[in-house]
Amino acid sequence: MGEDNSKKSDMVRATIELFWQTFPPIWHAARAVTHRVAAEEFEITPSQFHVLRRIADGKGSVSDLSDCMHLSRPNISRTVDELVTSGYVRRRRDADDRRNIILSLTRDGQKLIKGFHKKIGDKMAELFINLDLEDLISVQRGLENLQKIFNNEENRPDKYE
């Protein structure tokens, strides 16, 4: 039994090492592609894209956006103002509490997000198409396991902030 625990500990350490060798480069590459597509193809800033994406995901107020993006409310407000002026975001007063302003995507904002996701999806497909079916299944399983770990409320790294 002790040998199994030792093997598992060794495997956990090796997995952590592989994680740190793998995810930062993936994150930086994905971020670079996202920023380039935002600027060159959709003529928005990366910050504007991230605000749009989070509004599309249901973050409906400046406070919600500020909390999840770890940015100041004035910084988020400025970005929202730009997106309202560009016609991608709409503000409306909350019928239940008129002090609250609810943010939502306009039709143009929804179209932009849909187009953006398609463009990024196409770029990702160019990478993944090089894997055979077994490797794709393996990658999916690995990502599903990572979701289980990092989406578990008990394990969430941001709970320690």
C-alpha positions as CSV (number, residue, x, y, z in Angstrom):
1,M,0.0,0.0,0.0
2,G,2.8,2.4,0.9
3,E,4.5,1.8,-2.5
4,D,1.2,2.7,-4.3
5,N,1.1,6.0,-2.3
6,S,4.7,6.7,-3.2
7,K,4.1,6.0,-6.9
8,K,1.0,8.3,-6.8
9,S,3.0,11.0,-5.1
10,D,5.7,10.8,-7.7
11,M,3.0,10.8,-10.5
12,V,1.4,13.9,-8.9
13,R,4.7,15.7,-8.8
14,A,5.4,14.8,-12.4
15,T,1.9,15.9,-13.5
16,I,2.4,19.3,-11.7
17,E,5.7,19.8,-13.5
18,L,4.2,18.9,-16.8
19,F,1.3,21.3,-16.1
20,W,3.7,24.2,-15.6
21,Q,5.6,23.3,-18.7
22,T,2.5,23.1,-20.7
23,F,-0.1,25.6,-19.6
24,P,1.8,28.9,-19.5
25,P,2.9,28.6,-23.1
26,I,-0.6,27.5,-24.2
27,W,-2.1,30.4,-22.3
28,H,0.3,33.0,-23.8
29,A,-0.2,31.6,-27.3
30,A,-4.0,31.6,-27.0
31,R,-3.9,35.1,-25.5
32,A,-1.7,36.4,-28.3
33,V,-4.1,35.0,-31.0
34,T,-7.1,36.4,-29.1
35,H,-5.5,39.8,-28.9
36,R,-4.5,39.8,-32.6
37,V,-7.9,38.7,-33.8
38,A,-9.6,41.4,-31.6
39,A,-7.4,44.2,-32.9
40,E,-6.9,43.2,-36.5
41,E,-10.2,41.5,-37.5
42,F,-12.8,43.1,-35.2
43,E,-11.1,46.4,-34.4
44,I,-11.7,46.2,-30.6
45,T,-9.2,46.1,-27.8
46,P,-8.5,42.9,-25.9
47,S,-10.1,44.5,-22.8
48,Q,-13.3,45.3,-24.8
49,F,-13.4,41.7,-26.0
50,H,-13.1,40.3,-22.5
51,V,-15.8,42.6,-21.3
52,L,-18.1,41.6,-24.2
53,R,-17.3,37.9,-23.6
54,R,-18.2,38.2,-19.9
55,I,-21.4,40.1,-20.6
56,A,-22.3,37.3,-23.1
57,D,-21.7,34.8,-20.2
58,G,-24.1,36.6,-18.0
59,K,-22.1,39.2,-16.1
60,G,-24.7,41.9,-16.2
61,S,-23.3,44.8,-14.2
62,V,-20.1,46.8,-13.8
63,S,-19.7,45.4,-10.3
64,D,-20.0,41.8,-11.7
65,L,-17.4,42.5,-14.4
66,S,-15.1,44.3,-11.9
67,D,-15.2,41.3,-9.5
68,C,-14.6,38.6,-12.1
69,M,-12.0,40.4,-14.0
70,H,-10.2,41.8,-11.0
71,L,-10.2,45.3,-12.4
72,S,-11.4,48.6,-10.8
73,R,-15.0,49.7,-11.5
74,P,-13.8,53.0,-13.1
75,N,-11.6,50.9,-15.5
76,I,-14.6,48.6,-16.4
77,S,-16.9,51.6,-16.7
78,R,-14.6,53.3,-19.2
79,T,-14.5,50.1,-21.3
80,V,-18.3,49.7,-21.1
81,D,-18.7,53.3,-22.2
82,E,-16.6,52.6,-25.3
83,L,-18.7,49.5,-26.1
84,V,-22.0,51.4,-25.6
85,T,-20.7,54.1,-28.0
86,S,-19.6,51.5,-30.5
87,G,-23.1,49.9,-30.4
88,Y,-22.1,46.6,-28.9
89,V,-23.5,47.0,-25.4
90,R,-26.8,48.3,-24.1
91,R,-27.5,49.7,-20.6
92,R,-30.9,49.6,-19.0
93,R,-32.2,50.3,-15.5
94,D,-33.2,47.3,-13.4
95,A,-37.0,47.4,-13.1
96,D,-36.8,46.0,-9.5
97,D,-34.0,48.4,-8.3
98,R,-33.6,51.5,-10.4
99,R,-30.2,52.1,-8.9
100,N,-28.8,49.1,-10.8
101,I,-27.8,49.3,-14.4
102,I,-28.0,46.0,-16.3
103,L,-25.7,45.4,-19.2
104,S,-26.5,43.3,-22.2
105,L,-25.1,42.8,-25.7
106,T,-26.8,44.5,-28.6
107,R,-27.5,42.5,-31.8
108,D,-24.2,43.8,-33.1
109,G,-22.4,42.8,-29.9
110,Q,-23.9,39.3,-30.2
111,K,-22.8,39.1,-33.8
112,L,-19.3,40.2,-32.9
113,I,-19.0,37.6,-30.2
114,K,-20.3,34.9,-32.4
115,G,-17.9,35.9,-35.2
116,F,-15.0,36.1,-32.8
117,H,-15.7,32.6,-31.4
118,K,-15.9,31.2,-34.9
119,K,-12.7,32.8,-35.9
120,I,-10.8,31.6,-32.8
121,G,-12.5,28.2,-33.2
122,D,-11.2,28.0,-36.8
123,K,-7.7,28.8,-35.6
124,M,-7.9,26.2,-32.9
125,A,-9.2,23.6,-35.3
126,E,-6.1,24.2,-37.5
127,L,-4.0,23.1,-34.5
128,F,-6.1,20.2,-33.3
129,I,-6.7,18.7,-36.8
130,N,-3.1,17.5,-36.7
131,L,-3.9,15.0,-33.9
132,D,-5.3,11.6,-34.5
133,L,-8.6,10.5,-33.1
134,E,-7.0,8.7,-30.1
135,D,-5.0,11.8,-29.2
136,L,-8.1,14.0,-29.5
137,I,-10.0,11.7,-27.1
138,S,-7.0,11.8,-24.7
139,V,-6.9,15.6,-24.8
140,Q,-10.6,15.8,-24.2
141,R,-10.4,13.5,-21.2
142,G,-7.5,15.5,-19.8
143,L,-9.3,18.8,-20.2
144,E,-12.5,17.3,-18.6
145,N,-10.4,16.2,-15.6
146,L,-8.8,19.6,-15.3
147,Q,-12.3,21.1,-15.3
148,K,-13.3,18.8,-12.5
149,I,-10.3,20.0,-10.5
150,F,-10.5,23.7,-11.2
151,N,-14.3,24.1,-11.3
152,N,-14.7,22.4,-7.9
153,E,-15.6,25.2,-5.4
154,E,-13.4,23.5,-2.8
155,N,-10.3,23.6,-5.0
156,R,-10.8,26.9,-6.8
157,P,-7.4,28.7,-6.8
158,D,-9.1,32.1,-6.7
159,K,-10.7,31.3,-3.3
160,Y,-7.3,31.9,-1.7
161,E,-7.0,35.5,-2.9
